[in-house]
Amino acid sequence: MNILVIGEAGFLGSNLARCCLQDRRNRVTVLDSLEPHLRATTEHLHEVWDSIRFVRGSMGDEPLIAEMAQTRFQSATDWQARWSLTGGITQTIERFLDKSN
C-alpha cells in the first residue's frame, strides 16, 4: 500500500512511519516542510530513513502536490491533525492502521 503522511518528521509521526513499515508491503512517503520555527528535523526518521521516501515541502506548494499526486496513494493522513483530534497516539495509530489495511 502507498501511504502518504503529512507532517511526519517529528517524534509522533516517525512512530507512525515505524508502525506502517511493520507491514513490508507498505511504501511510506513523508511530506514535511521542516519549518525552522518548529525546530523540525529529520532526526526522528533516522531509524527508518532507508525505508521511506522523504519529500521536503508543504501542502501549499501546488506544483509539488501535483507531482506527488502522480503516485496513487491508498491512504493519506495529516498526522498532527489526526492525533490532536483523537487525543492519543496509541489509539490514533491503531485506528489509522486498521483503516489502511
Phi, psi and omega in degrees: 000138174271122183239128175252125177239127183262131178073046188257001186287347181280184182301311183293313181295325179294329175291325175296318178301315179301317179296316180297325182282354176297329172270109186296347177283340182285141172242120187252128173248131180251126174246119180212139181276348182050050182303123181300324181291345176264001183056036182284137176219174175264011183306318183288345180267358184308316184295330183247007187308316182286352183253357182239166169253120180257130177236120177272119180171180182233165178294342179278354180270091187302315179299320178296315180295322177298318178295316180293333181294346177293336176278136179271099179273128176276340181213137176220141181213143169266099189305313184295319179295317180298315183293317183291330180283328184267339174084010179192139184291315184296312180296322181296313180298315180298315179297317181300311182292324178298318182285333184279333185269000000 
